[in-house]
Amino acid sequence: MLKYTKPTNQNKNLLYNNILSLCRCNIFYTKFDLIDTFQNRIHLIFIHISFIFIKIKQYEKNKIYKIFYQDVFDLVFKKIELNMREIGFSDTTLNKNMRFLVKTFYSILLNCEKYKDMDLKSKTDFLHKFLKFVNNKSSSYSAIIDYFDKYQIFCLDLNPDSVLNGELNFKY
């Protein structure tokens, strides 16, 4: 039986910060050979949050989870917008980029929903489409695919209340 607790803004920020710390992990830029760019970091955030959203979606009949899903979505895009403003994007460029990022997020989310059933080639194509690598060695792809396979299993096994509390203790 699930214990429903009302998530607070602090919990949403904690979840966002936990996802952000996963995406900033050096393993992506050393072992997985990703190029350290703003775009790659945003796409890593999107991939990580997508698996969490897939977990939350299983409980969408409960209003608390539905509201939490929307609040986290809003928080992620608000934080990205603030970061882009700090970098110096103008309002018109920012609006155009934010529309593009929302479309990209939904594309990533759709791919992550099918991730469990994808074969190795499909997973490689998915990651190649959204992440930029230093080189296209198959060892880089197999390592990052292994990471996301384990992360996806971790997310599906999460207790939904721990998600509401902002807990995300994934260790690769």
TAKA-V862131 format. One record per run of one state. SS is the DSSP state (alpha for helix, beta for strand, coil for the rest). FROM is the first residue (numbers start at 1). LEN is the number of residues. If there is no record, write none. Layout:
ss = (SS SS)
from = (FROM FROM)
len = (LEN LEN)
This chain:
ss = (coil alpha coil alpha coil beta coil alpha coil alpha coil alpha coil alpha coil beta coil alpha coil alpha coil)
from = (1 9 24 26 29 34 35 38 58 63 88 91 118 120 131 133 134 138 158 160 165)
len = (8 15 2 3 5 1 3 20 5 25 3 27 2 11 2 1 4 20 2 5 8)
